[in-house]
Every structure is written in structure tokens, then in C-alpha cells.
Amino acid sequence: MIRKGPGAFICGEETALINSLEGKRGMPQTKPPFPATLGLNKKPTVINNVETLSNVPLIISKGYKWFSETGTEGNTGTKIFAVSGKIKITGLVEVPMGTSLNTIINDIAGGPPDNKKLKALHLGGPSGVMIPADYMNTPVSYDSLAAVGAVLGSGGIIVIDEDTCIVDMVKYFMDFMQKQSCGKCIPCREGTRRMSEILENISRKPVDETSHTTLERFKGVMQLESLATVMTDTSLCGLGKTAANPVLSSLRHFREEYEEHIFDRYCRANVCTELRTYYIDVDLCTGCSICAKKCPADAIYGTPRHPYFIVEEKCTGCGLCFDVCKFSAVFYR
């Protein structure tokens, strides 16, 4: 029998999936008892993903020795990866275990387009791990990836190039995890929400910048690591235990980008629009005043039919002036 699920990310957790199959809300249950002892309809239940089950008929028909001929010792068979992001060829790739990440990304998927520099890879889905491009020669096996602090997970690989902001990407993942949390346990429900707030805070320019607000922003990043530890140790299910992986791995390898966002209010990839510094080219400005009328922070001053100016200290970086200018006189850096 095939059953259509609700499509919730949390239902990837086995006990939440069982609840969903029984017509209940998809929420994880404490373990033990494990599903193999007490599962669907209170009966012993074996749960595997489609990729695992697809190998079973071949192993039965051709034998385990045939299956073991592919891959490496301790990591036999093949692995399917979904390659996406800043890459020339996206899609599903099936490779023998032990194949290097470099082979998958550059030889099979063609590498980043437009000769962009590869910055990092995000492995394992929304709750996966970021690793820098220095690890491209790592073989795809459980042991090798664990040695560099990464995971195979669901087989997702997101390619990150030099035009990608690490903080912005982590913010996206945390927003997703916050929305997908079932809310049953406090560490996951409140932890993902607080992490998302901290990341939002450091990726936009404060309205009223003082030494106190700068300190608060810095303390926020310190809280990210302690929050991650609490969530990992105390969350009920795998979603909460792994939700902080993107934060921890990116802090480990790309801490300087966090520090730039906090102290310099600078996004090197120029992705975080609310950190941009806007200015008006006086030679191009006609003094139409539409930017001043639309500015929500009243940060633009001038006299009609004369060049206008943006007061940097008042500008919140919303970019509305850039959007409404009809004479392409507004720029940012």
C-alpha cells in the first residue's frame, strides 16, 4: 500500500512518520521503545528510505559479494547525490562510494558557472554541514566525511561560489528549520527561533548604532554556539539535534564572514542588502525628490531640482531609493 504523506519535513523522523501514517499529527515520540519493537499500529515496524530499499532486490538476486565489489571497504555500493546551487549541471548523480567530491562537482557537474571560484559545499540537506573548498579531495564515505566534520545525510550537495554570503545562506536554513519544527520540545522550538533572530540581527544595519548595540550583536554570535550545544544535547528528535549544524560548521570554517557582518557591517558577497551603504551620484541626480519622498527613514535630504544626498548615519539600507530612482543615480557599496 502506498500512502500520501503531509509533506512536512518533520515527518522524515521515523516516529513522526508513524504518527502521520496512523492519521495523527506528525510529531516525534520519545525512544525507547523503538519502532522495531513498537511501531505502526503498536506492531514491530522496519523503516528504511527508498534508496536503501531499491538496493534490496539487486542484492537478493545477485548476492552481497556482487554489491561489495562497488565502493570501498566498509562503504560498499553506490550513493545518489542531488547536486544543486551554483553549478553548471544540476540533478541526481549516482557514484560508487569512495568517489571524491572533486569528481562529482568538477568532472561530472561541470563546476561553478562563469569561472566563479568555488567557496564551499553544503552537504546533507537543511540540517547538513558546510565544508570549505579545501576539502574537495575528500572521498564520499561515512568515515572520510566524518573525519572532516561532515555527513552524507540525505545526499544533498549545494555548491557555494564566491558570490554567496555564508551568513545569508545559514539564515535561510535556520528560518526553514524554525518553520518545520513541530514545537513539541522547548530546545528545538525556542532555539531555532532565537538563532533565526540573531542571524537576522547581524545581517542588517542597526537603526541606532551604539557601542551597546554592537556588543549585543557580538554576544549574539557567542549565543549561537551555546544555543547549538543545548539544542543538540536536549532536543527530542533528530530535527532539533541537527538543526544547528549549518551554524556550527559555518562558524568553524567561515567565522570571518560573521565578524565582518557584526563589526564592519559589511557583506563581502554584497548579498545582505540591509548592510549596503547607499549614495547618490550628484552628476546624475536631477533633483526629482522621489527618493526622499519614499525613504522610510527620512535619510535623504536636498532641494528640488538640485542633487540630493543620503545621510549615511540615518540610512537603514532598505534599498528603496535604489529601486525608485528613474535616473540610475543611486548606487551602493
Sine and cosine of phi, psi and omega as CSV:
sin_phi,cos_phi,sin_psi,cos_psi,sin_omega,cos_omega
0.00,0.00,0.69,-0.72,0.06,-1.00
-0.95,-0.30,0.77,-0.64,-0.05,-1.00
-0.88,-0.48,0.77,-0.63,0.04,-1.00
-0.98,0.19,0.79,-0.62,-0.03,-1.00
-1.00,-0.02,0.10,-0.99,-0.04,-1.00
-0.98,0.21,-0.22,0.98,0.00,-1.00
0.99,0.10,0.18,0.98,-0.01,-1.00
-0.99,0.13,0.65,-0.76,-0.01,-1.00
-0.88,0.47,-0.58,0.81,-0.03,-1.00
-0.88,0.47,-0.42,0.91,-0.02,-1.00
-0.97,0.26,0.06,1.00,0.20,-0.98
-0.97,0.25,-0.30,0.95,0.10,-1.00
-0.98,0.20,0.73,-0.68,-0.23,-0.97
-0.88,0.48,-0.66,0.75,-0.02,-1.00
-0.96,0.28,-0.52,0.85,0.09,-1.00
-0.92,0.38,-0.60,0.80,0.05,-1.00
-0.90,0.44,-0.67,0.74,0.02,-1.00
-0.89,0.45,-0.70,0.71,0.06,-1.00
-0.84,0.55,-0.68,0.74,0.00,-1.00
-0.90,0.44,-0.67,0.74,0.02,-1.00
-0.89,0.45,-0.50,0.87,0.01,-1.00
-1.00,0.09,0.06,1.00,0.03,-1.00
1.00,0.05,0.16,0.99,0.01,-1.00
-0.99,-0.13,0.12,-0.99,0.08,-1.00
-0.92,0.38,0.67,-0.74,-0.04,-1.00
-0.96,0.29,1.00,0.05,0.02,-1.00
-0.77,-0.64,0.67,-0.74,-0.02,-1.00
-0.90,0.43,0.42,-0.91,0.07,-1.00
-0.89,-0.45,0.41,-0.91,0.04,-1.00
-0.92,0.38,0.55,-0.84,0.02,-1.00
-0.77,-0.64,0.65,-0.76,0.02,1.00
-0.96,0.29,0.23,-0.97,0.08,1.00
-0.97,0.25,0.57,-0.82,0.04,-1.00
-1.00,0.08,0.39,-0.92,-0.02,-1.00
-0.82,0.57,-0.51,0.86,0.02,-1.00
-0.90,0.44,-0.35,0.94,0.05,-1.00
-0.98,-0.18,-0.72,0.69,-0.04,-1.00
-0.62,-0.79,0.99,-0.17,-0.09,-1.00
-0.84,-0.54,-0.80,-0.59,-0.05,-1.00
-0.87,0.50,0.81,-0.59,-0.01,-1.00
0.82,0.57,0.57,0.82,0.06,-1.00
0.92,0.39,0.36,0.93,0.00,-1.00
-0.90,-0.43,0.42,-0.91,0.04,-1.00
-0.84,0.54,0.73,-0.68,-0.11,-0.99
-0.69,-0.72,0.75,-0.67,0.08,-1.00
-0.98,-0.18,0.79,-0.61,-0.03,-1.00
-0.87,-0.50,0.82,-0.57,0.08,-1.00
-0.65,-0.76,0.37,-0.93,0.04,-1.00
-1.00,0.08,0.16,-0.99,-0.09,-1.00
-0.89,0.46,-0.62,0.78,-0.02,-1.00
-0.88,0.48,-0.66,0.76,0.03,-1.00
-0.92,0.39,-0.74,0.68,-0.04,-1.00
-0.90,0.44,-0.51,0.86,-0.01,-1.00
-0.92,0.40,-0.37,0.93,0.02,-1.00
-0.99,0.13,-0.36,0.93,-0.11,-0.99
-0.87,0.50,-0.78,0.63,-0.01,-1.00
-0.85,0.52,-0.62,0.78,0.00,-1.00
-0.92,0.38,-0.64,0.77,0.01,-1.00
-0.92,0.40,-0.63,0.77,0.01,-1.00
-0.91,0.41,-0.68,0.74,-0.08,-1.00
-0.98,0.20,-0.55,0.83,-0.08,-1.00
-0.94,-0.35,-0.19,0.98,0.06,-1.00
1.00,-0.06,0.41,-0.91,-0.06,-1.00
-0.94,0.34,-0.46,0.89,0.01,-1.00
-0.91,0.41,-0.63,0.77,0.05,-1.00
-0.88,0.48,-0.69,0.73,-0.01,-1.00
-0.91,0.42,-0.59,0.81,-0.06,-1.00
-0.96,0.28,-0.24,0.97,0.02,-1.00
-0.94,0.35,-0.35,0.94,0.02,-1.00
-0.99,-0.16,0.65,-0.76,0.02,-1.00
0.99,-0.11,-0.41,-0.91,-0.03,-1.00
-0.84,-0.55,0.18,-0.98,0.01,-1.00
-0.89,0.45,0.81,-0.58,-0.03,-1.00
1.00,0.07,-0.21,0.98,0.03,-1.00
-0.65,-0.76,0.95,0.33,-0.12,-0.99
-1.00,0.02,0.28,-0.96,0.05,-1.00
1.00,0.04,-0.30,-0.95,-0.01,-1.00
-0.89,-0.46,0.19,-0.98,0.04,-1.00
-0.68,-0.73,0.69,-0.73,0.03,-1.00
-0.99,-0.14,0.77,-0.64,0.04,-1.00
-0.88,-0.48,0.61,-0.79,0.12,-0.99
-0.98,-0.21,0.96,-0.28,-0.08,-1.00
-1.00,-0.09,0.80,-0.60,-0.02,-1.00
-0.52,-0.85,-0.04,-1.00,0.01,-1.00
0.99,-0.13,-0.55,-0.83,-0.05,-1.00
-0.99,0.12,0.97,0.23,-0.09,-1.00
-0.58,-0.82,0.52,-0.85,-0.06,-1.00
-0.92,0.39,-0.69,0.73,-0.05,-1.00
-0.87,-0.49,0.89,-0.46,0.05,-1.00
-0.97,-0.23,0.40,-0.92,0.04,-1.00
0.60,-0.80,-0.24,-0.97,-0.02,-1.00
-1.00,-0.06,0.69,-0.73,-0.01,-1.00
-0.77,-0.64,0.80,-0.61,0.07,-1.00
-0.94,-0.35,0.85,-0.52,-0.05,-1.00
-0.73,-0.68,0.42,-0.91,0.10,-1.00
-0.90,0.43,0.59,-0.81,0.10,-0.99
-0.85,0.52,0.67,-0.74,-0.06,-1.00
0.98,-0.22,-0.19,0.98,0.08,-1.00
-0.91,0.41,0.64,-0.77,-0.04,-1.00
-0.97,0.23,0.44,-0.90,0.07,-1.00
-0.88,0.48,-0.55,0.83,0.01,-1.00
-0.89,0.47,-0.63,0.77,0.03,-1.00
-0.90,0.45,-0.68,0.73,-0.02,-1.00
-0.92,0.40,-0.74,0.67,-0.13,-0.99
-0.97,0.24,-0.74,0.67,-0.11,-0.99
-1.00,-0.04,-0.69,0.72,-0.07,-1.00
-0.98,0.18,-0.64,0.77,-0.05,-1.00
-1.00,-0.04,-0.75,0.66,-0.08,-1.00
-1.00,-0.04,-0.06,1.00,0.14,-0.99
1.00,0.06,-0.05,1.00,0.01,-1.00
0.97,0.26,0.05,-1.00,0.00,-1.00
-0.90,0.44,0.58,-0.81,0.01,-1.00
-0.97,0.26,0.24,-0.97,0.10,-1.00
0.84,0.54,0.49,0.87,0.04,-1.00
0.84,0.54,0.48,0.88,0.04,-1.00
-0.96,0.28,0.46,-0.89,-0.01,-1.00
-0.99,0.14,0.73,-0.68,0.05,-1.00
-0.95,0.30,0.80,-0.60,0.00,-1.00
-0.99,-0.15,-0.73,0.69,-0.11,-0.99
-0.29,-0.96,0.15,-0.99,0.13,-0.99
-0.81,-0.59,0.62,-0.78,0.12,-0.99
-0.94,-0.34,0.90,-0.44,-0.09,-1.00
-0.95,-0.30,0.72,-0.69,0.21,-0.98
0.98,-0.18,0.32,0.95,0.06,-1.00
1.00,0.06,-0.16,-0.99,-0.07,-1.00
-0.83,0.55,-0.54,0.84,0.01,-1.00
-0.98,-0.19,0.47,0.89,-0.02,-1.00
-1.00,0.07,-0.31,-0.95,-0.15,-0.99
-0.79,-0.61,0.64,-0.77,0.09,-1.00
-1.00,-0.08,0.70,-0.71,0.10,-0.99
-0.77,-0.64,0.57,-0.82,-0.02,-1.00
-0.96,0.29,0.22,-0.97,-0.03,-1.00
-0.90,0.45,-0.29,0.96,0.02,-1.00
-0.89,0.47,-0.34,0.94,-0.07,-1.00
-0.99,-0.14,0.32,0.95,-0.10,-0.99
-0.90,0.43,-0.39,0.92,-0.01,-1.00
-1.00,0.08,0.08,1.00,0.01,-1.00
-0.94,0.35,0.76,-0.65,0.06,-1.00
-0.95,0.32,0.52,-0.85,0.04,-1.00
-0.99,0.10,1.00,-0.05,0.09,-1.00
-0.53,-0.85,0.37,-0.93,-0.06,-1.00
-0.87,0.50,-0.67,0.74,-0.05,-1.00
-0.94,0.34,-0.71,0.70,-0.06,-1.00
-0.91,0.41,-0.67,0.74,0.00,-1.00
-0.94,0.34,-0.60,0.80,0.04,-1.00
-0.89,0.46,-0.54,0.84,-0.02,-1.00
-0.92,0.40,-0.44,0.90,0.04,-1.00
-0.97,-0.24,0.24,0.97,0.07,-1.00
0.98,0.19,0.35,0.94,-0.02,-1.00
-0.91,-0.41,0.11,-0.99,-0.01,-1.00
-0.68,-0.73,0.45,-0.89,0.12,-0.99
-0.97,0.26,-0.67,0.74,0.03,-1.00
0.82,0.57,-0.71,-0.70,-0.05,-1.00
-0.99,0.11,0.03,1.00,0.03,-1.00
1.00,0.05,0.26,0.97,0.04,-1.00
-1.00,0.09,0.68,-0.73,0.10,-1.00
-0.78,-0.63,0.90,-0.43,0.08,-1.00
-0.97,-0.25,0.85,-0.53,-0.03,-1.00
-1.00,0.05,0.77,-0.63,-0.06,-1.00
-0.90,-0.44,0.85,-0.53,0.02,-1.00
-0.97,-0.26,-0.09,-1.00,-0.11,-0.99
-0.91,0.41,-0.30,0.95,0.00,-1.00
-1.00,0.00,0.12,0.99,-0.01,-1.00
-0.98,-0.20,0.73,-0.68,0.08,-1.00
-1.00,0.03,0.84,-0.54,-0.02,-1.00
-0.89,0.46,-0.69,0.72,-0.02,-1.00
-0.88,0.47,-0.68,0.73,0.00,-1.00
-0.89,0.45,-0.65,0.76,0.00,-1.00
-0.92,0.38,-0.68,0.73,0.03,-1.00
-0.90,0.44,-0.61,0.79,0.04,-1.00
-0.87,0.50,-0.65,0.76,0.04,-1.00
-0.89,0.46,-0.70,0.71,-0.01,-1.00
-0.90,0.44,-0.67,0.74,-0.03,-1.00
-0.93,0.36,-0.58,0.81,0.07,-1.00
-0.89,0.45,-0.65,0.76,0.04,-1.00
-0.90,0.44,-0.73,0.68,-0.04,-1.00
-0.91,0.42,-0.59,0.81,0.03,-1.00
-0.89,0.46,-0.69,0.73,-0.03,-1.00
-0.95,0.30,-0.45,0.89,-0.04,-1.00
-1.00,-0.02,-0.17,0.99,0.04,-1.00
-0.90,0.44,0.69,-0.72,-0.01,-1.00
-0.96,0.28,-0.32,0.95,0.04,-1.00
0.99,0.10,0.10,1.00,-0.07,-1.00
-0.94,0.33,-0.67,0.74,-0.04,-1.00
-0.95,-0.31,0.61,-0.79,-0.09,-1.00
-0.90,0.44,-0.69,0.72,-0.05,-1.00
-0.83,0.56,-0.68,0.74,-0.02,-1.00
-0.97,0.25,-0.73,0.68,-0.06,-1.00
-0.88,0.48,-0.77,0.64,-0.05,-1.00
-0.99,0.13,-0.54,0.84,-0.02,-1.00
-0.91,0.41,-0.72,0.69,0.01,-1.00
-0.91,0.41,-0.59,0.81,0.02,-1.00
-0.91,0.41,-0.71,0.70,-0.02,-1.00
-0.91,0.40,-0.66,0.75,0.04,-1.00
-0.87,0.49,-0.69,0.73,0.00,-1.00
-0.89,0.46,-0.64,0.77,0.03,-1.00
-0.90,0.44,-0.68,0.73,-0.01,-1.00
-0.90,0.45,-0.69,0.72,-0.01,-1.00
-0.92,0.40,-0.60,0.80,0.08,-1.00
-0.89,0.45,-0.63,0.77,-0.07,-1.00
-0.92,0.40,-0.65,0.76,-0.06,-1.00
-1.00,0.10,-0.12,0.99,-0.01,-1.00
-0.97,-0.26,0.26,0.97,0.12,-0.99
-0.66,-0.75,0.41,-0.91,-0.05,-1.00
-0.98,0.18,0.78,-0.62,0.02,-1.00
-0.89,0.45,0.60,-0.80,0.04,-1.00
-0.92,0.39,-0.65,0.76,-0.03,-1.00
-0.80,-0.59,1.00,-0.02,-0.08,-1.00
-0.98,0.18,0.85,-0.52,0.10,-0.99
-0.70,-0.71,0.16,-0.99,0.04,-1.00
-0.89,0.46,-0.50,0.87,0.01,-1.00
-0.93,0.38,-0.70,0.71,-0.02,-1.00
-0.93,0.37,-0.56,0.83,0.06,-1.00
-0.90,0.44,-0.67,0.74,0.04,-1.00
-0.89,0.45,-0.65,0.76,0.01,-1.00
-0.89,0.45,-0.64,0.77,0.03,-1.00
-0.91,0.42,-0.64,0.76,0.02,-1.00
-0.92,0.40,-0.68,0.74,0.03,-1.00
-0.88,0.47,-0.52,0.86,0.02,-1.00
-0.86,0.50,-0.68,0.74,0.02,-1.00
-0.92,0.39,-0.60,0.80,0.07,-1.00
-0.89,0.45,-0.59,0.80,0.03,-1.00
-0.92,0.38,-0.49,0.87,0.00,-1.00
-0.84,0.55,-0.70,0.71,-0.05,-1.00
-0.94,0.35,-0.67,0.75,0.01,-1.00
-0.94,0.35,-0.62,0.78,0.07,-1.00
-0.87,0.49,-0.67,0.74,-0.01,-1.00
-0.87,0.49,-0.65,0.76,0.00,-1.00
-0.90,0.43,-0.70,0.71,0.01,-1.00
-0.89,0.45,-0.71,0.70,-0.01,-1.00
-0.88,0.48,-0.70,0.71,-0.02,-1.00
-0.89,0.46,-0.62,0.78,-0.08,-1.00
-0.99,0.15,-0.46,0.89,-0.20,-0.98
-0.86,-0.50,-0.13,0.99,-0.01,-1.00
-0.93,0.38,0.46,-0.89,-0.09,-1.00
-0.95,0.31,-0.69,0.73,-0.12,-0.99
-0.79,-0.61,-0.03,-1.00,-0.06,-1.00
-0.89,0.46,-0.47,0.88,0.00,-1.00
-0.88,0.47,-0.78,0.63,0.00,-1.00
-0.93,0.37,-0.58,0.81,-0.04,-1.00
-0.93,0.35,-0.45,0.89,-0.05,-1.00
-0.93,-0.37,-0.07,1.00,-0.08,-1.00
-0.86,0.51,-0.50,0.87,-0.06,-1.00
-1.00,0.06,-0.02,1.00,-0.03,-1.00
-0.82,0.58,-0.72,0.69,0.01,-1.00
-0.87,0.49,-0.60,0.80,0.00,-1.00
-0.92,0.38,-0.77,0.63,-0.06,-1.00
-0.90,0.43,-0.69,0.73,-0.04,-1.00
-0.94,0.35,-0.62,0.79,0.01,-1.00
-0.95,0.33,-0.58,0.82,0.09,-1.00
-0.91,0.41,-0.58,0.81,-0.01,-1.00
-0.91,0.40,-0.66,0.75,-0.13,-0.99
-0.97,-0.25,-0.37,0.93,-0.09,-1.00
-0.74,-0.68,0.63,0.77,-0.03,-1.00
-0.86,0.51,-0.52,0.85,-0.04,-1.00
-0.89,0.46,-0.50,0.86,0.03,-1.00
-0.94,0.34,-0.59,0.81,0.09,-1.00
-0.89,0.45,-0.70,0.71,-0.02,-1.00
-0.90,0.43,-0.60,0.80,0.06,-1.00
-0.89,0.46,-0.66,0.75,0.02,-1.00
-0.90,0.43,-0.60,0.80,-0.08,-1.00
-0.98,0.18,-0.81,0.58,-0.16,-0.99
-1.00,0.04,-0.64,0.77,-0.06,-1.00
-0.99,-0.13,-0.13,0.99,-0.07,-1.00
0.76,0.65,0.77,0.64,-0.13,-0.99
-0.71,-0.70,0.73,-0.68,0.08,-1.00
-0.92,-0.39,0.94,-0.34,-0.10,-0.99
-0.89,0.45,-0.46,0.89,0.04,-1.00
-1.00,0.07,-0.11,0.99,0.00,-1.00
0.86,0.51,0.60,0.80,-0.02,-1.00
-0.99,-0.12,-0.63,0.78,-0.02,-1.00
-0.97,0.26,1.00,-0.04,-0.14,-0.99
-0.88,0.48,-0.49,0.87,-0.05,-1.00
-0.98,0.22,-0.02,1.00,0.10,-1.00
-0.97,-0.24,-0.04,1.00,-0.02,-1.00
-0.94,0.33,0.51,-0.86,0.11,-0.99
-0.97,-0.25,0.89,-0.46,-0.06,-1.00
-0.99,-0.13,0.54,-0.84,0.07,-1.00
-0.52,-0.85,0.33,-0.94,-0.05,-1.00
-0.93,-0.38,0.77,-0.64,0.08,-1.00
-0.97,0.22,0.92,-0.39,-0.09,-1.00
-0.92,0.40,-0.39,0.92,0.01,-1.00
-0.98,0.22,-0.39,0.92,-0.02,-1.00
-0.98,-0.18,-0.39,0.92,-0.05,-1.00
-0.95,0.32,0.75,-0.66,0.00,-1.00
-0.99,-0.14,-0.08,1.00,-0.01,-1.00
0.97,0.24,0.50,0.87,0.00,-1.00
-0.94,0.34,-0.36,0.93,0.08,-1.00
0.96,0.29,0.11,0.99,-0.03,-1.00
-0.91,0.41,-0.56,0.83,0.00,-1.00
-0.91,0.42,-0.65,0.76,0.00,-1.00
-0.91,0.41,-0.61,0.79,0.00,-1.00
-0.93,0.36,-0.54,0.84,-0.06,-1.00
-1.00,0.00,-0.28,0.96,-0.09,-1.00
-0.91,0.42,0.88,-0.48,-0.03,-1.00
-0.96,0.29,-0.26,0.96,-0.04,-1.00
-0.97,-0.24,0.07,1.00,-0.05,-1.00
0.77,0.64,0.72,0.70,-0.06,-1.00
-0.98,-0.19,0.06,1.00,-0.04,-1.00
-0.90,-0.43,0.80,-0.60,-0.06,-1.00
-0.82,-0.58,0.43,-0.90,0.05,-1.00
0.30,-0.96,-0.01,-1.00,0.02,-1.00
-0.90,-0.44,0.73,-0.69,0.02,-1.00
-0.76,0.65,0.65,-0.76,-0.02,-1.00
0.95,0.33,0.21,0.98,0.11,-0.99
-0.76,-0.65,0.39,-0.92,-0.03,-1.00
-0.85,0.53,0.62,-0.79,0.05,-1.00
-0.99,-0.17,0.28,-0.96,-0.03,-1.00
-0.72,-0.70,0.52,-0.85,0.05,-1.00
-0.97,-0.24,0.82,-0.57,0.06,-1.00
-0.99,0.15,0.95,-0.31,-0.14,-0.99
-0.86,0.51,-0.59,0.81,-0.05,-1.00
-0.92,0.38,-0.45,0.90,-0.02,-1.00
-1.00,-0.09,-0.33,0.94,-0.07,-1.00
-0.93,0.38,0.76,-0.65,0.02,-1.00
-1.00,-0.10,-0.05,1.00,0.03,-1.00
0.97,0.25,0.42,0.91,-0.04,-1.00
-0.94,0.33,-0.43,0.90,0.05,-1.00
0.99,0.14,0.12,0.99,-0.03,-1.00
-0.90,0.43,-0.59,0.81,0.02,-1.00
-0.89,0.46,-0.62,0.78,0.02,-1.00
-0.90,0.43,-0.62,0.78,-0.05,-1.00
-0.95,0.31,-0.59,0.81,-0.13,-0.99
-1.00,-0.05,-0.25,0.97,-0.04,-1.00
-0.91,0.41,0.84,-0.54,-0.04,-1.00
-1.00,0.01,-0.09,1.00,-0.08,-1.00
-0.88,-0.47,0.22,0.98,0.04,-1.00
0.79,0.61,0.69,0.72,-0.02,-1.00
-0.98,-0.17,-0.13,0.99,-0.01,-1.00
-0.99,-0.16,0.75,-0.66,0.00,-1.00
-0.77,-0.64,0.20,-0.98,0.06,-1.00
-0.63,-0.77,0.35,-0.94,0.05,-1.00
-0.63,-0.78,0.00,0.00,0.00,0.00
